[in-house]
Amino acid sequence: MNLEISHAQFGVRPGVTKPIPEFLIEMTEQGMRDMVSKHYDALKVSDIKHLFPLDEKEFEEAKQHSADFMIQICGGPAYFNQNRGAPQMVGRHAPFRIDAKARETWLELYREIILDLKEQGVTEKSLESFWGYINIFSIWMVNTQ
Ligand code: HEM
């Protein structure tokens, strides 16, 4: 399975392809929420933990907002737009100092979860499609050199 991290040139926003619909179908919505929850739990004890909410309630809400977005972008109901309004992901990340190293950490923590999902039977094709999406879109969120 190809889960490589693409080199990001600062300030350049490469074209993004959304994950294939099969990914959400195989995952189910609850599976997506579990995936995001695991990612946030890993972020919480990572070298970029300072970026995320300390307050337990806020942290759980952050999980929910991120899962809402992932389900929506993967072809599910528009939960994020309903709860948070227009995505404007670059703007929403602007208050946080996200450099190339932070992106790598964020992606590496997803890679571990994706490898587990493969063991649980989600197809490589779907997982590579999701990785392709986060690998490229995460470049957009890098706002600090
Ligand atoms: C480059 C690595 C990334 C870092 C370090 C990062 C970090 C953060 C931080 C610190 C927040 C605010 C706290 C929170 O609500 O969780 C946040 C919010 C969020 N991030 Fe990221 N992020 C990254 C990439 C991405 C990507 C690629 C996506 C989407 C595919 C994404 C989706 C979201 C969403 C949906 C929110 C919640 C926005 C809201 O409801 O206001 N992030 N992220």
Backbone and ligand atoms as CSV (ligand in chain L), in Angstrom:
chain,resi,resn,atom,element,x,y,z
A,1,MET,N,N,0.859,-1.197,0.000
A,1,MET,CA,C,0.000,0.000,0.000
A,1,MET,C,C,0.892,1.242,0.000
A,2,ASN,N,N,0.561,2.202,-0.858
A,2,ASN,CA,C,1.386,3.417,-0.942
A,2,ASN,C,C,0.838,4.504,-0.022
A,3,LEU,N,N,1.532,4.703,1.093
A,3,LEU,CA,C,1.125,5.753,2.036
A,3,LEU,C,C,2.297,6.717,2.224
A,4,GLU,N,N,2.795,7.225,1.086
A,4,GLU,CA,C,3.925,8.159,1.167
A,4,GLU,C,C,3.440,9.573,1.410
A,5,ILE,N,N,4.299,10.323,2.101
A,5,ILE,CA,C,3.997,11.732,2.342
A,5,ILE,C,C,4.655,12.554,1.237
A,6,SER,N,N,3.850,13.280,0.468
A,6,SER,CA,C,4.392,14.097,-0.622
A,6,SER,C,C,5.126,15.303,-0.064
A,7,HIS,N,N,6.190,15.661,-0.763
A,7,HIS,CA,C,6.934,16.864,-0.353
A,7,HIS,C,C,6.061,18.090,-0.637
A,8,ALA,N,N,6.024,18.979,0.328
A,8,ALA,CA,C,5.174,20.174,0.169
A,8,ALA,C,C,6.030,21.412,-0.039
A,9,GLN,N,N,5.713,22.141,-1.103
A,9,GLN,CA,C,6.389,23.426,-1.310
A,9,GLN,C,C,5.542,24.500,-0.653
A,10,PHE,N,N,6.164,25.273,0.219
A,10,PHE,CA,C,5.404,26.240,1.007
A,10,PHE,C,C,4.635,27.210,0.103
A,11,GLY,N,N,3.366,27.385,0.398
A,11,GLY,CA,C,2.559,28.360,-0.331
A,11,GLY,C,C,1.919,27.834,-1.608
A,12,VAL,N,N,2.245,26.602,-1.985
A,12,VAL,CA,C,1.666,26.021,-3.203
A,12,VAL,C,C,0.537,25.076,-2.798
A,13,ARG,N,N,-0.624,25.205,-3.431
A,13,ARG,CA,C,-1.782,24.371,-3.104
A,13,ARG,C,C,-2.121,23.449,-4.274
A,14,PRO,N,N,-1.602,22.227,-4.255
A,14,PRO,CA,C,-1.881,21.296,-5.357
A,14,PRO,C,C,-3.363,20.920,-5.410
A,15,GLY,N,N,-3.842,20.544,-6.602
A,15,GLY,CA,C,-5.235,20.128,-6.782
A,15,GLY,C,C,-5.545,18.902,-5.945
A,16,VAL,N,N,-6.753,18.907,-5.362
A,16,VAL,CA,C,-7.154,17.847,-4.436
A,16,VAL,C,C,-8.228,16.972,-5.073
A,17,THR,N,N,-8.101,15.665,-4.904
A,17,THR,CA,C,-9.143,14.720,-5.342
A,17,THR,C,C,-9.799,14.124,-4.099
A,18,LYS,N,N,-11.127,14.183,-4.058
A,18,LYS,CA,C,-11.850,13.630,-2.906
A,18,LYS,C,C,-11.716,12.102,-2.877
A,19,PRO,N,N,-11.847,11.503,-1.694
A,19,PRO,CA,C,-11.804,10.033,-1.614
A,19,PRO,C,C,-12.936,9.409,-2.437
A,20,ILE,N,N,-12.694,8.204,-2.932
A,20,ILE,CA,C,-13.721,7.500,-3.712
A,20,ILE,C,C,-14.892,7.123,-2.779
A,21,PRO,N,N,-16.135,7.066,-3.320
A,21,PRO,CA,C,-17.310,6.787,-2.479
A,21,PRO,C,C,-17.228,5.447,-1.744
A,22,GLU,N,N,-16.509,4.491,-2.321
A,22,GLU,CA,C,-16.384,3.171,-1.678
A,22,GLU,C,C,-15.782,3.288,-0.281
A,23,PHE,N,N,-14.933,4.293,-0.073
A,23,PHE,CA,C,-14.266,4.410,1.235
A,23,PHE,C,C,-15.291,4.553,2.352
A,24,LEU,N,N,-16.214,5.502,2.205
A,24,LEU,CA,C,-17.231,5.709,3.252
A,24,LEU,C,C,-18.157,4.492,3.356
A,25,ILE,N,N,-18.482,3.905,2.218
A,25,ILE,CA,C,-19.380,2.737,2.232
A,25,ILE,C,C,-18.728,1.601,3.043
A,26,GLU,N,N,-17.450,1.368,2.777
A,26,GLU,CA,C,-16.760,0.291,3.521
A,26,GLU,C,C,-16.589,0.646,4.995
A,27,MET,N,N,-16.313,1.908,5.261
A,27,MET,CA,C,-16.018,2.354,6.636
A,27,MET,C,C,-17.272,2.417,7.511
A,28,THR,N,N,-18.357,2.866,6.952
A,28,THR,CA,C,-19.589,3.287,7.640
A,28,THR,C,C,-19.323,4.590,8.407
A,29,GLU,N,N,-20.404,5.313,8.730
A,29,GLU,CA,C,-20.240,6.583,9.447
A,29,GLU,C,C,-19.617,6.353,10.820
A,30,GLN,N,N,-20.060,5.313,11.519
A,30,GLN,CA,C,-19.491,5.063,12.850
A,30,GLN,C,C,-18.011,4.732,12.750
A,31,GLY,N,N,-17.648,3.997,11.719
A,31,GLY,CA,C,-16.238,3.678,11.503
A,31,GLY,C,C,-15.407,4.935,11.269
A,32,MET,N,N,-15.989,5.897,10.567
A,32,MET,CA,C,-15.296,7.182,10.328
A,32,MET,C,C,-15.111,7.923,11.645
A,33,ARG,N,N,-16.168,7.913,12.465
A,33,ARG,CA,C,-16.066,8.619,13.761
A,33,ARG,C,C,-15.014,7.943,14.655
A,34,ASP,N,N,-14.972,6.616,14.622
A,34,ASP,CA,C,-13.961,5.891,15.408
A,34,ASP,C,C,-12.551,6.225,14.907
A,35,MET,N,N,-12.392,6.301,13.574
A,35,MET,CA,C,-11.083,6.615,12.982
A,35,MET,C,C,-10.605,7.995,13.437
A,36,VAL,N,N,-11.497,8.983,13.343
A,36,VAL,CA,C,-11.124,10.350,13.726
A,36,VAL,C,C,-10.828,10.420,15.226
A,37,SER,N,N,-11.626,9.701,16.020
A,37,SER,CA,C,-11.422,9.700,17.461
A,37,SER,C,C,-10.033,9.143,17.812
A,38,LYS,N,N,-9.642,8.062,17.148
A,38,LYS,CA,C,-8.314,7.476,17.382
A,38,LYS,C,C,-7.221,8.460,16.975
A,39,HIS,N,N,-7.429,9.147,15.854
A,39,HIS,CA,C,-6.433,10.117,15.390
A,39,HIS,C,C,-6.260,11.237,16.415
A,40,TYR,N,N,-7.368,11.761,16.907
A,40,TYR,CA,C,-7.284,12.837,17.904
A,40,TYR,C,C,-6.637,12.352,19.199
A,41,ASP,N,N,-6.966,11.122,19.610
A,41,ASP,CA,C,-6.346,10.593,20.826
A,41,ASP,C,C,-4.830,10.486,20.652
A,42,ALA,N,N,-4.398,10.151,19.444
A,42,ALA,CA,C,-2.951,10.083,19.171
A,42,ALA,C,C,-2.346,11.495,19.116
A,43,LEU,N,N,-3.083,12.440,18.534
A,43,LEU,CA,C,-2.596,13.834,18.482
A,43,LEU,C,C,-2.385,14.392,19.890
A,44,LYS,N,N,-3.265,13.982,20.780
A,44,LYS,CA,C,-3.266,14.482,22.161
A,44,LYS,C,C,-1.968,14.183,22.908
A,45,VAL,N,N,-1.282,13.120,22.491
A,45,VAL,CA,C,-0.025,12.746,23.156
A,45,VAL,C,C,1.158,12.859,22.185
A,46,SER,N,N,0.993,13.676,21.138
A,46,SER,CA,C,2.040,13.818,20.118
A,46,SER,C,C,2.852,15.092,20.363
A,47,ASP,N,N,3.835,15.308,19.498
A,47,ASP,CA,C,4.636,16.534,19.636
A,47,ASP,C,C,3.900,17.773,19.118
A,48,ILE,N,N,2.670,17.599,18.623
A,48,ILE,CA,C,1.867,18.784,18.248
A,48,ILE,C,C,0.614,18.904,19.129
A,49,LYS,N,N,0.674,18.282,20.303
A,49,LYS,CA,C,-0.496,18.325,21.203
A,49,LYS,C,C,-0.861,19.749,21.617
A,50,HIS,N,N,0.148,20.642,21.631
A,50,HIS,CA,C,-0.099,22.031,22.048
A,50,HIS,C,C,-1.097,22.755,21.129
A,51,LEU,N,N,-1.297,22.208,19.908
A,51,LEU,CA,C,-2.209,22.880,18.967
A,51,LEU,C,C,-3.679,22.607,19.300
A,52,PHE,N,N,-3.937,21.523,20.038
A,52,PHE,CA,C,-5.322,21.047,20.204
A,52,PHE,C,C,-5.904,21.434,21.561
A,53,PRO,N,N,-7.245,21.471,21.661
A,53,PRO,CA,C,-7.865,21.945,22.907
A,53,PRO,C,C,-7.448,21.110,24.121
A,54,LEU,N,N,-7.172,21.780,25.204
A,54,LEU,CA,C,-6.814,21.112,26.467
A,54,LEU,C,C,-8.076,20.660,27.194
A,55,ASP,N,N,-9.092,21.493,27.113
A,55,ASP,CA,C,-10.357,21.219,27.790
A,55,ASP,C,C,-11.004,19.950,27.200
A,56,GLU,N,N,-11.379,19.035,28.066
A,56,GLU,CA,C,-11.887,17.730,27.628
A,56,GLU,C,C,-13.140,17.863,26.754
A,57,LYS,N,N,-14.042,18.750,27.163
A,57,LYS,CA,C,-15.287,18.925,26.407
A,57,LYS,C,C,-14.986,19.508,25.013
A,58,GLU,N,N,-14.116,20.506,24.990
A,58,GLU,CA,C,-13.728,21.108,23.699
A,58,GLU,C,C,-13.030,20.090,22.812
A,59,PHE,N,N,-12.226,19.230,23.447
A,59,PHE,CA,C,-11.505,18.215,22.685
A,59,PHE,C,C,-12.487,17.238,22.031
A,60,GLU,N,N,-13.497,16.827,22.781
A,60,GLU,CA,C,-14.507,15.912,22.232
A,60,GLU,C,C,-15.306,16.584,21.116
A,61,GLU,N,N,-15.564,17.880,21.281
A,61,GLU,CA,C,-16.265,18.614,20.216
A,61,GLU,C,C,-15.400,18.699,18.956
A,62,ALA,N,N,-14.100,18.872,19.168
A,62,ALA,CA,C,-13.178,18.933,18.020
A,62,ALA,C,C,-13.233,17.619,17.236
A,63,LYS,N,N,-13.269,16.507,17.967
A,63,LYS,CA,C,-13.397,15.205,17.303
A,63,LYS,C,C,-14.654,15.161,16.447
A,64,GLN,N,N,-15.743,15.621,17.051
A,64,GLN,CA,C,-17.020,15.560,16.342
A,64,GLN,C,C,-16.989,16.418,15.075
A,65,HIS,N,N,-16.439,17.620,15.184
A,65,HIS,CA,C,-16.394,18.503,14.015
A,65,HIS,C,C,-15.530,17.895,12.905
A,66,SER,N,N,-14.420,17.312,13.309
A,66,SER,CA,C,-13.534,16.721,12.302
A,66,SER,C,C,-14.181,15.502,11.657
A,67,ALA,N,N,-14.865,14.687,12.466
A,67,ALA,CA,C,-15.540,13.516,11.898
A,67,ALA,C,C,-16.675,13.959,10.973
A,68,ASP,N,N,-17.410,14.991,11.383
A,68,ASP,CA,C,-18.477,15.537,10.522
A,68,ASP,C,C,-17.903,15.906,9.150
A,69,PHE,N,N,-16.739,16.548,9.184
A,69,PHE,CA,C,-16.126,16.985,7.926
A,69,PHE,C,C,-15.697,15.790,7.078
A,70,MET,N,N,-15.027,14.842,7.715
A,70,MET,CA,C,-14.525,13.683,6.955
A,70,MET,C,C,-15.680,12.904,6.319
A,71,ILE,N,N,-16.769,12.725,7.066
A,71,ILE,CA,C,-17.930,12.011,6.509
A,71,ILE,C,C,-18.478,12.794,5.312
A,72,GLN,N,N,-18.584,14.103,5.490
A,72,GLN,CA,C,-19.122,14.959,4.423
A,72,GLN,C,C,-18.252,14.914,3.163
A,73,ILE,N,N,-16.944,15.040,3.334
A,73,ILE,CA,C,-16.054,15.111,2.164
A,73,ILE,C,C,-15.978,13.752,1.464
A,74,CYS,N,N,-16.281,12.696,2.221
A,74,CYS,CA,C,-16.252,11.354,1.631
A,74,CYS,C,C,-17.584,10.990,0.974
A,75,GLY,N,N,-18.501,11.936,0.901
A,75,GLY,CA,C,-19.738,11.707,0.165
A,75,GLY,C,C,-20.954,11.477,1.038
A,76,GLY,N,N,-20.818,11.618,2.349
A,76,GLY,CA,C,-21.933,11.425,3.270
A,76,GLY,C,C,-22.734,12.700,3.467
A,77,PRO,N,N,-23.648,12.695,4.445
A,77,PRO,CA,C,-24.472,13.877,4.725
A,77,PRO,C,C,-23.614,15.093,5.080
A,78,ALA,N,N,-24.175,16.287,4.823
A,78,ALA,CA,C,-23.420,17.540,5.015
A,78,ALA,C,C,-23.406,17.969,6.488
A,79,TYR,N,N,-22.967,17.059,7.370
A,79,TYR,CA,C,-22.967,17.343,8.813
A,79,TYR,C,C,-22.144,18.582,9.162
A,80,PHE,N,N,-20.991,18.712,8.507
A,80,PHE,CA,C,-20.122,19.836,8.888
A,80,PHE,C,C,-20.793,21.160,8.544
A,81,ASN,N,N,-21.312,21.257,7.330
A,81,ASN,CA,C,-21.974,22.506,6.927
A,81,ASN,C,C,-23.156,22.817,7.842
A,82,GLN,N,N,-23.875,21.761,8.249
A,82,GLN,CA,C,-25.036,21.967,9.127
A,82,GLN,C,C,-24.605,22.486,10.501
A,83,ASN,N,N,-23.530,21.950,11.031
A,83,ASN,CA,C,-23.115,22.286,12.398
A,83,ASN,C,C,-22.139,23.458,12.487
A,84,ARG,N,N,-21.338,23.651,11.419
A,84,ARG,CA,C,-20.245,24.620,11.508
A,84,ARG,C,C,-20.262,25.655,10.398
A,85,GLY,N,N,-21.083,25.463,9.383
A,85,GLY,CA,C,-21.094,26.394,8.249
A,85,GLY,C,C,-20.080,26.001,7.192
A,86,ALA,N,N,-19.780,26.939,6.306
A,86,ALA,CA,C,-18.887,26.638,5.173
A,86,ALA,C,C,-17.538,26.125,5.687
A,87,PRO,N,N,-16.981,25.110,5.022
A,87,PRO,CA,C,-15.741,24.500,5.523
A,87,PRO,C,C,-14.578,25.499,5.701
A,88,GLN,N,N,-14.233,26.241,4.662
A,88,GLN,CA,C,-13.136,27.221,4.753
A,88,GLN,C,C,-11.985,26.695,5.597
A,89,MET,N,N,-11.490,25.545,5.188
A,89,MET,CA,C,-10.493,24.835,6.000
A,89,MET,C,C,-9.212,25.636,6.204
A,90,VAL,N,N,-8.754,26.303,5.170
A,90,VAL,CA,C,-7.498,27.066,5.313
A,90,VAL,C,C,-7.684,28.146,6.379
A,91,GLY,N,N,-8.786,28.858,6.302
A,91,GLY,CA,C,-9.063,29.929,7.266
A,91,GLY,C,C,-9.211,29.398,8.684
A,92,ARG,N,N,-9.859,28.236,8.817
A,92,ARG,CA,C,-10.064,27.670,10.162
A,92,ARG,C,C,-8.750,27.208,10.789
A,93,HIS,N,N,-7.759,26.890,9.958
A,93,HIS,CA,C,-6.455,26.478,10.480
A,93,HIS,C,C,-5.504,27.659,10.680
A,94,ALA,N,N,-5.895,28.807,10.158
A,94,ALA,CA,C,-5.001,29.974,10.203
A,94,ALA,C,C,-4.552,30.382,11.613
A,95,PRO,N,N,-5.414,30.254,12.645
A,95,PRO,CA,C,-4.954,30.656,13.981
A,95,PRO,C,C,-3.856,29.758,14.559
A,96,PHE,N,N,-3.585,28.614,13.928
A,96,PHE,CA,C,-2.625,27.653,14.482
A,96,PHE,C,C,-1.355,27.657,13.639
A,97,ARG,N,N,-0.206,27.600,14.299
A,97,ARG,CA,C,1.073,27.585,13.583
A,97,ARG,C,C,1.336,26.163,13.097
A,98,ILE,N,N,1.034,25.918,11.849
A,98,ILE,CA,C,1.217,24.576,11.281
A,98,ILE,C,C,2.375,24.624,10.289
A,99,ASP,N,N,3.487,23.952,10.639
A,99,ASP,CA,C,4.634,23.908,9.731
A,99,ASP,C,C,4.728,22.515,9.088
A,100,ALA,N,N,5.749,22.335,8.235
A,100,ALA,CA,C,5.874,21.076,7.480
A,100,ALA,C,C,6.006,19.890,8.445
A,101,LYS,N,N,6.707,20.112,9.559
A,101,LYS,CA,C,6.904,19.022,10.517
A,101,LYS,C,C,5.580,18.655,11.196
A,102,ALA,N,N,4.771,19.649,11.521
A,102,ALA,CA,C,3.460,19.385,12.133
A,102,ALA,C,C,2.590,18.574,11.168
A,103,ARG,N,N,2.664,18.941,9.886
A,103,ARG,CA,C,1.894,18.167,8.884
A,103,ARG,C,C,2.360,16.720,8.865
A,104,GLU,N,N,3.677,16.515,8.892
A,104,GLU,CA,C,4.194,15.142,8.876
A,104,GLU,C,C,3.690,14.346,10.068
A,105,THR,N,N,3.726,14.948,11.237
A,105,THR,CA,C,3.244,14.264,12.441
A,105,THR,C,C,1.770,13.903,12.275
A,106,TRP,N,N,0.981,14.889,11.853
A,106,TRP,CA,C,-0.466,14.709,11.674
A,106,TRP,C,C,-0.720,13.531,10.725
A,107,LEU,N,N,0.036,13.478,9.615
A,107,LEU,CA,C,-0.156,12.404,8.625
A,107,LEU,C,C,0.354,11.064,9.142
A,108,GLU,N,N,1.512,11.077,9.812
A,108,GLU,CA,C,2.066,9.814,10.314
A,108,GLU,C,C,1.100,9.141,11.289
A,109,LEU,N,N,0.397,9.949,12.075
A,109,LEU,CA,C,-0.565,9.374,13.026
A,109,LEU,C,C,-1.771,8.787,12.286
A,110,TYR,N,N,-2.128,9.389,11.169
A,110,TYR,CA,C,-3.201,8.803,10.342
A,110,TYR,C,C,-2.726,7.505,9.692
A,111,ARG,N,N,-1.445,7.480,9.284
A,111,ARG,CA,C,-0.917,6.290,8.598
A,111,ARG,C,C,-1.081,5.049,9.476
A,112,GLU,N,N,-0.777,5.181,10.763
A,112,GLU,CA,C,-0.909,4.040,11.682
A,112,GLU,C,C,-2.342,3.511,11.688
A,113,ILE,N,N,-3.283,4.433,11.722
A,113,ILE,CA,C,-4.699,4.043,11.799
A,113,ILE,C,C,-5.133,3.388,10.491
A,114,ILE,N,N,-4.642,3.928,9.369
A,114,ILE,CA,C,-4.990,3.376,8.062
A,114,ILE,C,C,-4.463,1.937,7.941
A,115,LEU,N,N,-3.266,1.700,8.462
A,115,LEU,CA,C,-2.712,0.335,8.417
A,115,LEU,C,C,-3.578,-0.622,9.236
A,116,ASP,N,N,-4.085,-0.145,10.376
A,116,ASP,CA,C,-4.998,-0.979,11.181
A,116,ASP,C,C,-6.296,-1.259,10.427
A,117,LEU,N,N,-6.797,-0.244,9.720
A,117,LEU,CA,C,-8.054,-0.420,8.968
A,117,LEU,C,C,-7.887,-1.482,7.888
A,118,LYS,N,N,-6.690,-1.558,7.312
A,118,LYS,CA,C,-6.423,-2.589,6.308
A,118,LYS,C,C,-6.541,-3.970,6.949
A,119,GLU,N,N,-5.993,-4.088,8.134
A,119,GLU,CA,C,-6.095,-5.370,8.863
A,119,GLU,C,C,-7.554,-5.721,9.131
A,120,GLN,N,N,-8.379,-4.673,9.321
A,120,GLN,CA,C,-9.802,-4.911,9.615
A,120,GLN,C,C,-10.631,-5.144,8.351
A,121,GLY,N,N,-9.976,-5.106,7.170
A,121,GLY,CA,C,-10.667,-5.485,5.944
A,121,GLY,C,C,-11.104,-4.362,5.018
A,122,VAL,N,N,-10.782,-3.115,5.353
A,122,VAL,CA,C,-11.069,-2.031,4.409
A,122,VAL,C,C,-10.087,-2.192,3.244
A,123,THR,N,N,-10.583,-2.027,2.000
A,123,THR,CA,C,-9.735,-2.349,0.850
A,123,THR,C,C,-8.600,-1.331,0.678
A,124,GLU,N,N,-7.499,-1.825,0.117
A,124,GLU,CA,C,-6.345,-0.962,-0.154
A,124,GLU,C,C,-6.722,0.187,-1.073
A,125,LYS,N,N,-7.573,-0.115,-2.056
A,125,LYS,CA,C,-7.963,0.914,-3.023
A,125,LYS,C,C,-8.621,2.098,-2.307
A,126,SER,N,N,-9.539,1.771,-1.391
A,126,SER,CA,C,-10.235,2.823,-0.641
A,126,SER,C,C,-9.275,3.573,0.279
A,127,LEU,N,N,-8.427,2.823,0.944
A,127,LEU,CA,C,-7.506,3.449,1.905
A,127,LEU,C,C,-6.497,4.345,1.193
A,128,GLU,N,N,-6.016,3.898,0.037
A,128,GLU,CA,C,-5.068,4.726,-0.724
A,128,GLU,C,C,-5.751,5.988,-1.239
A,129,SER,N,N,-7.028,5.860,-1.563
A,129,SER,CA,C,-7.776,7.022,-2.032
A,129,SER,C,C,-7.926,8.046,-0.904
A,130,PHE,N,N,-8.230,7.574,0.295
A,130,PHE,CA,C,-8.347,8.489,1.445
A,130,PHE,C,C,-6.989,9.115,1.764
A,131,TRP,N,N,-5.960,8.281,1.758
A,131,TRP,CA,C,-4.609,8.812,2.017
A,131,TRP,C,C,-4.249,9.886,0.976
A,132,GLY,N,N,-4.528,9.590,-0.295
A,132,GLY,CA,C,-4.224,10.559,-1.358
A,132,GLY,C,C,-4.864,11.905,-1.068
A,133,TYR,N,N,-6.068,11.855,-0.557
A,133,TYR,CA,C,-6.795,13.093,-0.229
A,133,TYR,C,C,-6.126,13.841,0.934
A,134,ILE,N,N,-5.909,13.161,2.055
A,134,ILE,CA,C,-5.339,13.881,3.220
A,134,ILE,C,C,-3.873,14.262,2.981
A,135,ASN,N,N,-3.162,13.431,2.239
A,135,ASN,CA,C,-1.756,13.736,1.934
A,135,ASN,C,C,-1.662,15.084,1.206
A,136,ILE,N,N,-2.523,15.285,0.230
A,136,ILE,CA,C,-2.457,16.533,-0.556
A,136,ILE,C,C,-3.157,17.688,0.171
A,137,PHE,N,N,-4.342,17.435,0.693
A,137,PHE,CA,C,-5.079,18.573,1.284
A,137,PHE,C,C,-4.346,19.114,2.522
A,138,SER,N,N,-3.619,18.245,3.211
A,138,SER,CA,C,-2.884,18.721,4.400
A,138,SER,C,C,-1.828,19.756,4.015
A,139,ILE,N,N,-1.357,19.700,2.764
A,139,ILE,CA,C,-0.370,20.703,2.305
A,139,ILE,C,C,-0.989,22.099,2.401
A,140,TRP,N,N,-2.273,22.190,2.116
A,140,TRP,CA,C,-2.968,23.488,2.137
A,140,TRP,C,C,-2.964,24.117,3.532
A,141,MET,N,N,-2.920,23.248,4.545
A,141,MET,CA,C,-3.044,23.737,5.927
A,141,MET,C,C,-1.711,24.238,6.493
A,142,VAL,N,N,-0.604,23.984,5.787
A,142,VAL,CA,C,0.710,24.440,6.265
A,142,VAL,C,C,0.785,25.950,6.060
A,143,ASN,N,N,0.923,26.667,7.174
A,143,ASN,CA,C,0.864,28.140,7.091
A,143,ASN,C,C,2.080,28.804,7.751
A,144,THR,N,N,3.057,27.991,8.151
A,144,THR,CA,C,4.222,28.510,8.880
A,144,THR,C,C,5.485,27.862,8.319
A,145,GLN,N,N,6.506,28.662,8.023
A,145,GLN,CA,C,7.733,28.117,7.433
A,145,GLN,C,C,8.747,27.672,8.479
L,1,HEM,C1,C,-1.555,19.634,8.210
L,1,HEM,C2,C,-1.891,19.008,9.310
L,1,HEM,C3,C,-3.017,19.473,10.180
L,1,HEM,C4,C,-2.930,19.983,11.438
L,1,HEM,C5,C,-1.659,20.132,12.243
L,1,HEM,C6,C,-4.275,20.335,11.856
L,1,HEM,C7,C,-4.592,20.922,13.069
L,1,HEM,C8,C,-5.835,21.369,13.433
L,1,HEM,C9,C,-6.133,22.134,14.622
L,1,HEM,C10,C,-5.087,22.580,15.631
L,1,HEM,C11,C,-7.457,22.368,14.648
L,1,HEM,C12,C,-8.233,23.160,15.703
L,1,HEM,C13,C,-8.640,22.303,16.825
L,1,HEM,C14,C,-9.721,21.366,16.416
L,1,HEM,O1,O,-10.865,21.807,16.210
L,1,HEM,O2,O,-9.393,20.173,16.249
L,1,HEM,C15,C,-8.018,21.739,13.481
L,1,HEM,C16,C,-9.340,21.705,13.162
L,1,HEM,C17,C,-9.860,21.026,12.097
L,1,HEM,N1,N,-9.150,20.358,11.127
L,1,HEM,FE1,FE,-7.177,20.221,11.002
L,1,HEM,N2,N,-5.150,20.020,10.872
L,1,HEM,C18,C,-4.437,19.499,9.830
L,1,HEM,C19,C,-4.949,19.040,8.638
L,1,HEM,C20,C,-6.295,18.886,8.391
L,1,HEM,C21,C,-6.840,18.281,7.198
L,1,HEM,C22,C,-6.012,17.740,6.032
L,1,HEM,C23,C,-8.184,18.294,7.340
L,1,HEM,C24,C,-9.267,17.802,6.418
L,1,HEM,C25,C,-9.093,16.851,5.552
L,1,HEM,C26,C,-8.481,18.909,8.614
L,1,HEM,C27,C,-9.747,19.089,9.136
L,1,HEM,C28,C,-10.046,19.806,10.255
L,1,HEM,C29,C,-11.395,20.122,10.680
L,1,HEM,C30,C,-12.670,19.689,10.000
L,1,HEM,C31,C,-11.282,20.898,11.834
L,1,HEM,C32,C,-12.424,21.489,12.663
L,1,HEM,C33,C,-12.727,22.875,12.160
L,1,HEM,C34,C,-13.857,23.516,12.924
L,1,HEM,O3,O,-14.876,22.883,13.173
L,1,HEM,O4,O,-13.723,24.688,13.257
L,1,HEM,N3,N,-7.311,19.250,9.220
L,1,HEM,N4,N,-7.010,21.136,12.746
